[in-house]
Amino acid sequence: MNLDQKEAPLFTALTRYIAKNYAYLHLPAHRQGKVLSELLSPEGKSLLHLDLTELPDLDDLYYPQEAIAWAQDLAAALYKASQSFFLVNGTSGGIQALILSLCRPGNELLLPRNCHRAVLGGLILSGAKPVYLQPVINQEFGFAASIAPEELTRSLKEHQDCRGLLLVHPTYYGVAGDLARLTALAHQKNKPVLIDEAHGAHFPFHPVLPPDALSCDADAVVQSMHKLGGSLTQSSLLHLKGRRLTSYRVADSLRLLQTSSPSYLLMASLDVARRQMALTGHELLNQVLEIAFQARDEISKISGLKIFGAENLDYLGACFFDPTRIVISVKQWGLTGYQAAQLLSSAYRVQVEMADYYNLVAIVSLGSTREDAQALVKGLSEICQKEAKINQPLPDVPLSPPSVPARLTPREAWFAPNRLVSLKESVGLISAQEITLSPPGIPLLFPGEEITIEMRDYLGQLKKINIPVKGFTGPQKDKLQVIKS
Ligand SMILES: Cc1ncc(COP(=O)(O)O)c(C=O)c1O
């Protein structure tokens, strides 16, 4: 690395990236401020002018009473929550605060196995014991959807003392289960339902989109307003509804986890993004949906490509899908999603949100334009002609990790003495860390779980075919932390 102090590599990388002017089919939705006109107005233009702190008249996020309290109340009224909180450490911070406010060491918490890695912080801080629900796997696209009601019923029966349930609604692929039914099942047992709605802040504003979690009677919901609501990266909302969670405990947990110097830029962007959604959300989403439906239509005509749509719903784990999220299977092209995303980016200046082994995920959001969508269609059509090996589909990889026994809670594993071993040597040992598939940020192995032969072989196979499995360390990225025995 060049350690010349005249360098500012991150700033340079950002300015170079911006100069490439990619077609924008990813997050955040605000598209460098373009969809929040307040931020480009004379008052907002110099963002630095808004970067103030808890001065007179500017309230205090820890104990809000004035402008922040009012802005949060407006968010609660819009989303039909009893109380809303501004978050400055993303949805991750909100999920952790919810778990910490609900669970004590040893309490069981039901979670889908395909939950986001953000839950891990909550599990370690609280000492909760995760009980995993197996999601329904969509075999055709190769991703995990939501959980089926039968799976929840079974687990609630087996774990009658659990503290509650956390679900993801929708998944990173924009797919959602029957949340109203799942919530009703949990409420019959008087268990609170916490929802990771990182990808659903726009749901209440258009009937074509899946139902939002609060309308399905969830008790607590965390939304990445920065992803689809148009606010700045890192800003999220936490909503509470009803009495199953103690709101002062949630507020205490947020004070424990969030900075005492919250960014007014982030909070102000939440305020104006909420106002924009309230005043023009439906209209803006009409345009977004029009662009998305046209792109879906054109992409579905390209040879070998399949788009996840209504015909792929199984009404178990997949009851709804978000049509603004275009999940494209490139399996029949004989290319991986990673290769297709790389080609789109390098040869066609199109940046999609995410790729996995089989799929590309492009997001048409508030900031995306017709030109962006056309660039995607054109890029895919040309890749189809030049690169695709139609009728030579990709070899299959195992879709979900093997089940492994949990020997310790994530918290116990986190605090236990540990050592580094290679993946080869790890069989029979207990992991002290998580190994995550990222994107989409889903742990395959949690701290406290035993590394079985099947898990070693599974991780080894993913690494061998360059699937982005994160968490290994050492110069060869082949070591992981295990508990010292
Ligand atoms: C399903 C899901 N939950 C939670 C998160 C964390 O959200 P944030 O980045 O706002 O902390 C993400 C991030 O991508 C996610 O995909």
The ligand as an ORCA input file, in Angstrom:
! r2SCAN-3c Opt
* xyz 0 1
  C     -32.571     -8.552      5.511
  C     -31.668     -7.517      6.123
  N     -31.815     -7.219      7.413
  C     -31.041     -6.290      8.026
  C     -30.074     -5.612      7.314
  C     -29.243     -4.589      8.025
  O     -29.713     -3.318      7.687
  P     -28.813     -2.016      7.809
  O     -27.835     -2.065      6.695
  O     -29.792     -0.896      7.695
  O     -28.145     -2.052      9.143
  C     -29.890     -5.885      5.958
  C     -28.846     -5.192      5.183
  O     -28.654     -5.384      4.019
  C     -30.697     -6.880      5.338
  O     -30.537     -7.201      4.049
*
